[in-house]
Amino acid sequence: MASIYIHIPFCRKACHYCDFHFSTSLKSKDEMVKAICAEIGLRKNYLGTNEISSLYFGGGTPSLLEIEDIRKIIAAVNLHFRLNPNAEITLEANPDDLIFNKIGEFGESGINRLSIGVQSFQDEVLKLLNRTHGAMQAIHAIKESQKAGFQNLTIDLMYGLPGLTVKTWENNLKQAFELGTPHISAYCLTVEKKTALHHFVANKRISLPGDDITAVQYEILMEMAEQNGFEHYEISNFCKPGMHSRHNSSYWNNEPYLGIGPSAHSYNGDSRQWNIANNAIYMSEIKSGGCWFEKEELLPSDKYNEYLLTRLRTSNGINLAYIRDEFGKARAAGIEMKLAPYITGGLLWHEKENVFLTRKGKLIADKIISDFFN
């Protein structure tokens, strides 16, 4: 199995925290859709004979596309790849784009899963983040999506935000669970360089909560998710049984994927490729038959580190027998030699050949994973 990611590089305005590649000008949208469809054809052999189990429209803001644009892109995928009839096809959407008629058209175009960028159910926080929607719009969008027949949907929430108290975070989560969303992705705010938020923090116009508050908010997230019957299947992802994100799981399971569109990344097990993060150059190179991506061949140590990074973040954990077979006995032995203090400290637990993060360990997952890197 394999997956395809489509990057739609347009937004109505820039969120203060976002460093993804996008443009707030939609003038080249039609030309970009043509270029994306062309790249799909040019990359038709990248995934070999693998069947495509998931297709994901990310961005940017894919919900800005016209329904006909989505149909064209899905048709191009069907023309050049073997798309599973039951493939998960996800569209990222802003709440203000999800009016009932358009939601229905998304379903008719082939989209069967919506990822709604809520971020918060507090208007003051949304304003601070420079989001295009309000709290009531987010609630309405979720209800309208469910009314239109979308039962497979997920929402994004953020914690560690300026001004986000423990109580308001609990209220955010309570609202999410009451709405009956079967999947939640919750991310701690990261201040990325070259963003408006970074400038505000550097100039002390905004102050961020301390690590202790952020840790408490994450612990509340884990506890409330468990109380509401959600599985914590990846550091930032929670779902009702059977509602895992098929697309994101393919990344964590080391399956090949193809990235289409400016700035999109691809992986086939032996190398990585990433497209130019410039709309005009991307479209020009696609049109002229030039080179629109860079490529990196992966060393055995890269593949080993990648396995640790993706798998230890999940409820599957890492498997020592797999490491022994794929990366050598020495690397497996190296991990076994380092395990004791983490197990004693309640950060990891070890069952037969499998190693998992504990709830306490998830609070410092990046640190633990880096300690085991090659």
C-alpha positions as CSV (number, residue, x, y, z in Angstrom):
1,M,0.0,0.0,0.0
2,A,1.1,3.6,-0.6
3,S,-0.4,7.1,-0.2
4,I,-0.4,10.4,-2.1
5,Y,-0.4,13.9,-0.6
6,I,-1.5,16.9,-2.6
7,H,-0.3,20.3,-1.4
8,I,-2.6,23.2,-2.2
9,P,-0.5,26.3,-1.6
10,F,-3.2,29.0,-1.0
11,C,-4.8,30.6,2.0
12,R,-7.0,33.6,2.5
13,K,-4.6,35.1,5.0
14,A,-1.6,34.1,7.0
15,C,-2.1,32.6,10.5
16,H,0.5,34.1,12.8
17,Y,2.0,30.8,13.8
18,C,2.2,29.1,10.4
19,D,5.4,28.4,8.5
20,F,3.9,26.1,5.8
21,H,4.3,27.1,2.2
22,F,1.4,29.1,0.8
23,S,0.3,32.3,-1.0
24,T,-2.5,34.6,-0.1
25,S,-3.0,35.4,-3.8
26,L,-5.3,33.1,-5.7
27,K,-4.5,34.5,-9.1
28,S,-2.6,31.5,-10.2
29,K,-5.0,28.9,-8.7
30,D,-6.2,27.5,-12.1
31,E,-2.7,27.3,-13.4
32,M,-1.6,25.6,-10.2
33,V,-4.3,22.9,-10.5
34,K,-3.1,22.2,-14.1
35,A,0.5,21.9,-12.8
36,I,-0.6,19.5,-10.0
37,C,-2.4,17.3,-12.5
38,A,0.6,17.4,-14.8
39,E,2.9,16.4,-12.0
40,I,0.7,13.5,-11.1
41,G,1.3,12.2,-14.6
42,L,5.0,12.9,-14.5
43,R,5.3,10.9,-11.2
44,K,3.2,8.0,-12.3
45,N,6.0,5.5,-11.8
46,Y,7.3,6.7,-8.4
47,L,5.2,4.3,-6.3
48,G,5.7,1.3,-8.6
49,T,2.8,-1.1,-8.6
50,N,1.6,-0.1,-5.1
51,E,-2.1,0.4,-4.7
52,I,-3.0,3.8,-3.3
53,S,-4.8,3.4,0.0
54,S,-5.1,7.1,0.9
55,L,-5.2,10.5,-0.8
56,Y,-4.8,13.6,1.2
57,F,-5.4,17.2,0.2
58,G,-3.3,19.4,2.5
59,G,-2.0,22.9,2.5
60,G,-2.5,25.8,2.7
61,T,-6.3,25.6,2.6
62,P,-7.6,23.0,0.1
63,S,-11.2,23.9,0.9
64,L,-10.6,27.1,-1.1
65,L,-10.6,24.9,-4.3
66,E,-13.7,24.7,-6.5
67,I,-15.4,21.4,-6.6
68,E,-14.3,21.0,-10.2
69,D,-10.7,21.5,-9.2
70,I,-11.0,18.6,-6.8
71,R,-12.6,16.4,-9.4
72,K,-9.8,17.1,-11.9
73,I,-7.1,16.2,-9.4
74,I,-8.8,13.0,-8.2
75,A,-9.4,12.0,-11.9
76,A,-5.7,12.5,-12.6
77,V,-4.8,10.2,-9.7
78,N,-7.2,7.6,-11.0
79,L,-5.8,7.9,-14.5
80,H,-2.2,7.3,-13.5
81,F,-2.4,5.3,-10.3
82,R,-4.4,2.3,-8.9
83,L,-6.6,4.1,-6.4
84,N,-8.3,1.6,-4.0
85,P,-12.1,1.9,-4.4
86,N,-12.3,2.2,-0.6
87,A,-9.4,4.6,-0.3
88,E,-9.5,7.3,2.4
89,I,-9.7,10.6,0.7
90,T,-9.2,13.5,3.1
91,L,-9.6,17.3,2.6
92,E,-8.3,19.8,5.0
93,A,-10.9,22.6,5.5
94,N,-11.3,25.8,7.3
95,P,-14.6,26.1,9.2
96,D,-15.6,29.3,7.3
97,D,-15.5,27.3,4.0
98,L,-17.8,24.6,5.2
99,I,-21.3,25.7,4.2
100,F,-23.8,22.9,3.8
101,N,-24.1,23.0,0.0
102,K,-20.3,22.9,-0.5
103,I,-19.9,20.1,2.0
104,G,-22.3,18.0,0.0
105,E,-20.4,18.8,-3.1
106,F,-17.1,17.7,-1.5
107,G,-18.8,14.3,-0.7
108,E,-20.0,14.0,-4.3
109,S,-16.5,14.8,-5.7
110,G,-15.0,11.8,-3.8
111,I,-13.9,13.3,-0.5
112,N,-14.9,10.9,2.3
113,R,-13.0,12.5,5.2
114,L,-12.7,16.1,6.4
115,S,-10.0,17.5,8.5
116,I,-11.3,20.7,10.1
117,G,-8.8,23.3,11.3
118,V,-10.6,24.4,14.5
119,Q,-7.5,25.1,16.6
120,S,-9.7,26.7,19.4
121,F,-13.2,27.2,20.5
122,Q,-12.3,30.6,22.0
123,D,-12.8,33.7,19.9
124,E,-10.1,35.7,21.6
125,V,-7.5,32.9,20.9
126,L,-8.6,32.6,17.3
127,K,-8.2,36.3,16.8
128,L,-4.7,36.2,18.3
129,L,-3.8,33.4,15.9
130,N,-5.2,35.4,13.0
131,R,-7.6,32.7,12.0
132,T,-10.4,33.4,9.5
133,H,-13.2,31.9,11.6
134,G,-14.8,32.3,14.9
135,A,-15.8,29.7,17.6
136,M,-19.4,29.5,16.5
137,Q,-18.4,29.0,12.9
138,A,-16.3,26.1,14.0
139,I,-19.1,24.4,15.9
140,H,-21.5,25.1,13.0
141,A,-19.0,23.6,10.5
142,I,-18.7,20.4,12.4
143,K,-22.5,20.0,12.8
144,E,-23.1,20.8,9.2
145,S,-20.4,18.3,8.1
146,Q,-22.1,15.6,10.2
147,K,-25.5,16.6,8.9
148,A,-24.2,16.2,5.3
149,G,-23.1,12.6,6.0
150,F,-19.4,13.0,7.0
151,Q,-19.0,10.7,10.0
152,N,-15.3,10.3,9.3
153,L,-13.9,13.6,10.3
154,T,-11.2,15.0,12.5
155,I,-10.5,18.4,14.1
156,D,-7.2,20.1,14.9
157,L,-6.8,21.7,18.3
158,M,-3.8,23.6,19.8
159,Y,-2.6,23.9,23.4
160,G,0.4,25.8,24.9
161,L,-1.2,29.0,23.4
162,P,-0.8,32.5,24.8
163,G,-3.5,33.1,27.3
164,L,-4.8,29.5,27.3
165,T,-5.5,28.6,30.8
166,V,-6.0,25.1,32.1
167,K,-9.7,25.8,32.5
168,T,-10.2,27.1,28.9
169,W,-8.3,24.1,27.6
170,E,-10.6,21.7,29.5
171,N,-13.5,23.6,28.0
172,N,-12.1,23.3,24.5
173,L,-11.8,19.5,24.9
174,K,-15.2,19.2,26.5
175,Q,-16.7,21.0,23.5
176,A,-14.8,18.7,21.0
177,F,-16.0,15.5,22.8
178,E,-19.6,16.8,23.0
179,L,-19.7,17.4,19.3
180,G,-19.0,13.7,18.7
181,T,-15.9,14.1,16.5
182,P,-14.3,10.7,16.2
183,H,-10.8,11.9,15.8
184,I,-8.8,14.7,17.3
185,S,-5.3,15.9,16.4
186,A,-3.9,18.1,19.2
187,Y,-0.6,20.0,18.8
188,C,1.5,22.1,21.2
189,L,2.2,25.5,19.8
190,T,5.6,25.8,18.2
191,V,7.0,29.2,17.6
192,E,8.6,29.0,14.1
193,K,11.2,31.5,12.9
194,K,10.0,34.0,10.2
195,T,6.5,33.9,11.5
196,A,4.5,36.8,12.9
197,L,4.2,34.9,16.2
198,H,8.0,34.7,16.5
199,H,8.3,38.4,16.0
200,F,5.6,39.1,18.6
201,V,7.3,36.8,21.2
202,A,10.8,38.2,20.4
203,N,9.5,41.7,21.0
204,K,7.6,40.7,24.1
205,R,4.2,41.6,22.7
206,I,3.1,38.1,23.5
207,S,4.2,35.8,26.3
208,L,3.9,32.0,26.1
209,P,2.9,29.7,29.0
210,G,5.7,27.9,30.7
211,D,6.6,24.2,30.1
212,D,4.9,23.3,33.4
213,I,1.6,24.7,32.2
214,T,2.0,23.1,28.7
215,A,2.7,19.7,30.3
216,V,-0.4,19.9,32.5
217,Q,-2.5,20.7,29.4
218,Y,-1.1,17.7,27.6
219,E,-1.8,15.5,30.6
220,I,-5.4,16.8,30.7
221,L,-5.7,16.0,27.0
222,M,-4.6,12.4,27.6
223,E,-6.8,11.9,30.6
224,M,-10.0,13.4,29.0
225,A,-9.4,11.5,25.8
226,E,-9.2,8.2,27.7
227,Q,-12.3,9.1,29.7
228,N,-14.2,9.6,26.4
229,G,-13.2,6.3,24.9
230,F,-10.5,7.6,22.6
231,E,-7.3,5.6,21.8
232,H,-4.1,7.6,22.0
233,Y,-2.4,6.0,19.0
234,E,0.2,8.7,18.3
235,I,1.7,11.5,20.3
236,S,-0.7,14.1,18.9
237,N,-3.5,11.9,17.6
238,F,-6.5,10.4,19.4
239,C,-9.5,8.6,18.0
240,K,-12.5,6.4,18.6
241,P,-11.8,2.7,17.9
242,G,-11.4,2.0,14.2
243,M,-11.1,5.7,13.3
244,H,-7.3,6.0,12.9
245,S,-6.1,8.3,10.1
246,R,-5.1,5.9,7.4
247,H,-3.0,8.5,5.7
248,N,-0.9,9.6,8.7
249,S,-0.6,6.0,9.8
250,S,1.1,5.2,6.5
251,Y,3.8,7.7,7.4
252,W,4.4,6.2,10.8
253,N,4.4,2.7,9.4
254,N,7.2,3.5,6.9
255,E,5.0,3.0,3.8
256,P,5.9,4.8,0.6
257,Y,4.2,8.1,-0.3
258,L,4.2,10.6,-3.1
259,G,4.0,14.3,-2.5
260,I,2.5,16.5,-5.2
261,G,2.6,20.3,-5.4
262,P,5.1,22.9,-4.3
263,S,7.0,22.1,-1.1
264,A,5.5,18.5,-1.0
265,H,7.8,15.7,0.2
266,S,8.0,12.1,-1.2
267,Y,9.5,8.9,0.2
268,N,10.0,5.5,-1.4
269,G,12.0,3.6,1.2
270,D,15.4,4.4,-0.3
271,S,15.3,8.1,-0.9
272,R,13.4,11.3,-0.1
273,Q,12.4,14.1,-2.5
274,W,11.0,17.5,-1.8
275,N,9.5,19.9,-4.3
276,I,10.5,23.5,-4.8
277,A,8.7,25.8,-2.3
278,N,7.9,28.5,-4.8
279,N,4.7,28.6,-6.7
280,A,5.9,30.4,-9.8
281,I,9.1,28.3,-10.2
282,Y,7.2,25.1,-9.5
283,M,4.7,25.7,-12.2
284,S,7.3,26.9,-14.7
285,E,9.5,23.8,-14.2
286,I,6.5,21.5,-14.5
287,K,5.4,23.2,-17.7
288,S,8.9,23.2,-19.3
289,G,9.8,19.7,-18.2
290,G,12.6,20.9,-15.9
291,C,13.5,19.7,-12.5
292,W,11.1,20.8,-9.7
293,F,12.5,18.8,-6.8
294,E,15.7,17.9,-4.9
295,K,16.6,14.3,-3.8
296,E,18.5,12.6,-1.0
297,E,19.5,9.0,-0.9
298,L,19.0,7.5,2.6
299,L,21.9,5.8,4.4
300,P,21.2,2.8,6.7
301,S,21.6,5.1,9.7
302,D,19.0,7.5,8.3
303,K,16.5,4.7,7.9
304,Y,17.2,3.5,11.4
305,N,16.7,6.9,12.9
306,E,13.5,7.4,10.8
307,Y,12.1,4.1,12.2
308,L,12.7,5.2,15.8
309,L,11.3,8.7,15.2
310,T,8.1,7.5,13.6
311,R,7.3,4.3,15.5
312,L,8.2,5.2,19.1
313,R,5.7,8.1,18.8
314,T,2.9,5.6,18.2
315,S,1.0,3.1,20.3
316,N,2.8,0.3,18.3
317,G,6.2,1.3,19.7
318,I,9.4,-0.2,18.3
319,N,10.2,-3.8,17.8
320,L,13.6,-5.1,18.7
321,A,13.4,-8.1,16.5
322,Y,12.6,-5.9,13.5
323,I,15.6,-3.7,14.4
324,R,17.8,-6.7,14.7
325,D,16.7,-8.0,11.2
326,E,16.6,-4.7,9.4
327,F,19.4,-2.7,11.0
328,G,21.7,-5.3,12.6
329,K,22.2,-7.0,16.0
330,A,24.5,-4.2,17.2
331,R,21.8,-1.5,17.0
332,A,19.2,-3.7,18.8
333,A,21.8,-4.5,21.5
334,G,22.6,-0.8,21.8
335,I,19.0,0.0,22.6
336,E,18.7,-2.9,25.1
337,M,21.7,-1.6,26.9
338,K,20.1,1.9,27.3
339,L,16.7,0.8,28.3
340,A,17.1,0.2,32.1
341,P,17.1,3.9,33.4
342,Y,14.1,4.8,31.2
343,I,12.1,1.8,32.4
344,T,13.1,2.5,36.0
345,G,12.2,6.1,35.6
346,G,8.7,5.2,34.3
347,L,9.4,6.7,30.8
348,L,9.4,3.4,28.8
349,W,7.9,-0.1,29.2
350,H,9.2,-3.2,27.6
351,E,7.1,-6.2,26.7
352,K,8.8,-9.1,25.0
353,E,10.4,-7.6,21.9
354,N,8.4,-4.4,22.0
355,V,9.3,-1.0,23.6
356,F,6.7,1.7,24.2
357,L,6.5,5.2,25.7
358,T,4.6,5.5,28.9
359,R,2.2,8.4,29.5
360,K,5.0,10.1,31.5
361,G,7.4,9.3,28.6
362,K,5.2,11.0,26.1
363,L,5.8,14.3,27.8
364,I,9.5,14.2,26.7
365,A,9.2,11.9,23.6
366,D,11.5,13.9,21.4
367,K,14.3,13.8,24.0
368,I,13.9,10.0,24.6
369,I,13.9,9.3,20.8
370,S,17.0,11.4,20.2
371,D,18.8,9.6,22.9
372,F,18.4,6.3,20.9
373,F,19.4,7.8,17.5
374,N,22.3,6.3,15.7
